[in-house]
Amino acid sequence: MKLGIIIGSTRQGRVSDRLAKWVQKEATTNPDLEVTMLDLRDYEMPFFDEEISPQYNSNRQTTGVVKDWLDAVADQDAYVFVTPEYNRSFSAVLKNALDYVAYEMKGKPVGIATHGSANGAQAVAQLRGVIPGVLAISVPTFVGIPYAEMLDFSEDGTPSEATLKARGGAVEGMLMEITNLAKVSQTA
């Protein structure tokens, strides 16, 4: 099964990539998962400005970086959205990327890994409202890390021992739910 980990922050000094690397490390221990990192820094899309919603545009023609993004998304069987919490929501760059999605995520499971002042809980709440809009399915377990703990992550995505002890089970649980739901979705 192909799992796309989407890094939903492009700002300088971000730490979301560290959280994404941790999720990636955990995912690669599962031989059933083929993990691809989808970093939004690699897809510098303009703000979404198409005339109508992609799901209602049967004549839609995408090109350039938008087509590359949609092809990469469509190639995955499941996703983990990794995002910081900004102003009690998830990042604008992730929202913009999702606004381009039509049917590429339809029926596919999504896990959420986030960080922020309240473990990114409000980003999770906001994403849970958007995920059905791209026709995907959010799994119940999420990974939420307080921002201060994110500062203890190494550049290669290794969390502190305290974080690993307190939150490691959430990553494993989220990935298990994604895998199980993807198997059900693929046989349906």
Helices and strands as residue ranges (DSSP letters): E 2-7, H 16-27, E 34-39, G 40-42, G 54-56, H 64-74, E 78-84, H 92-99, E 109-116, H 121-130, G 131-134, E 137-146, H 147-150, H 161-187
